[in-house]
């Protein structure tokens, strides 16, 4: 059974084709189950995404960003001022 995409040139192969319509590859010249996606550079099952991320982006983990303590204090003070203003009316 031919692959959906030719492993040699990347062209689409019709379902019942005996060879690739673009480059002429067939079972005897180049497509097999092992070589079907070999040239595409896709990661295999043993690819370690954690190691890749650490290598690409550095070993330092990103620190979650949130509202700093200063802004929490400001929000509480504003709420207290608003409550005091409403009670004094």
C-alpha positions as CSV (number, residue, x, y, z in Angstrom):
1,X,0.0,0.0,0.0
2,X,1.5,3.3,-1.0
3,X,1.9,6.1,1.5
4,X,-0.3,9.2,1.4
5,X,2.7,11.4,0.9
6,X,5.8,10.4,-1.0
7,X,8.8,10.0,1.3
8,X,11.2,11.1,-1.4
9,X,9.6,14.3,-2.8
10,X,6.7,15.1,-0.5
11,X,4.0,14.9,-3.2
12,X,0.6,13.5,-2.6
13,X,0.2,10.0,-3.8
14,X,-3.2,8.8,-4.9
15,X,-4.7,5.9,-3.0
16,X,-4.3,3.1,-5.6
17,X,-1.1,4.5,-7.2
18,X,1.8,2.1,-7.9
19,X,4.3,4.9,-8.0
20,X,4.6,8.6,-7.0
21,X,3.2,10.8,-9.8
22,X,5.9,13.4,-9.3
23,X,9.2,11.5,-8.8
24,X,8.3,7.9,-9.7
25,X,9.3,6.4,-6.4
26,X,7.7,3.0,-5.6
27,X,8.1,0.1,-3.2
28,X,11.3,-1.1,-4.9
29,X,12.9,2.3,-5.2
30,X,12.1,4.0,-2.1
31,X,9.0,3.9,0.0
32,X,8.7,1.4,2.8
33,X,7.0,1.5,6.2
34,X,10.3,2.4,7.8
35,X,11.2,5.2,5.4
36,X,7.8,6.6,5.1
37,X,8.4,9.7,7.3
38,X,12.1,9.4,7.8
39,X,13.2,12.4,5.8
40,X,10.6,14.8,7.3
41,X,12.6,15.3,10.5
42,X,9.7,14.6,12.8
43,X,10.5,13.7,16.4
44,X,10.2,10.0,17.2
45,X,8.5,8.4,20.2
46,X,11.6,8.8,22.3
47,X,11.7,12.6,21.9
48,X,12.0,14.3,25.3
49,X,10.0,17.5,25.2
50,X,11.2,18.5,28.7
51,X,14.9,18.3,27.6
52,X,14.2,20.1,24.4
53,X,12.4,23.0,26.2
54,X,15.2,23.3,28.7
55,X,17.9,23.3,25.9
56,X,16.0,25.8,23.8
57,X,14.8,28.2,26.5
58,X,17.3,27.7,29.3
59,X,17.0,25.8,32.5
60,X,15.4,28.6,34.5
61,X,11.7,28.1,35.1
62,X,9.4,31.0,34.5
63,X,8.1,32.5,37.6
64,X,4.3,33.0,37.6
65,X,3.3,36.6,37.4
66,X,0.5,37.9,39.4
67,X,-0.6,40.9,41.4
68,X,2.2,42.1,43.7
69,X,1.6,42.6,47.4
70,X,1.8,46.4,46.9
71,X,-1.3,46.4,44.8
72,X,-3.2,44.1,47.2
73,X,-2.5,46.6,50.0
74,X,-3.6,49.5,47.7
75,X,-6.9,47.7,46.9
76,X,-7.6,47.0,50.6
77,X,-6.9,50.6,51.5
78,X,-9.2,51.9,48.7
79,X,-12.0,49.5,49.9
80,X,-11.6,50.7,53.5
81,X,-11.7,54.3,52.4
82,X,-14.8,53.7,50.3
83,X,-16.5,51.9,53.3
84,X,-15.6,54.7,55.7
85,X,-16.9,57.2,53.2
86,X,-20.2,55.3,52.8
87,X,-20.6,54.9,56.6
88,X,-19.9,58.6,57.3
89,X,-22.7,59.8,55.0
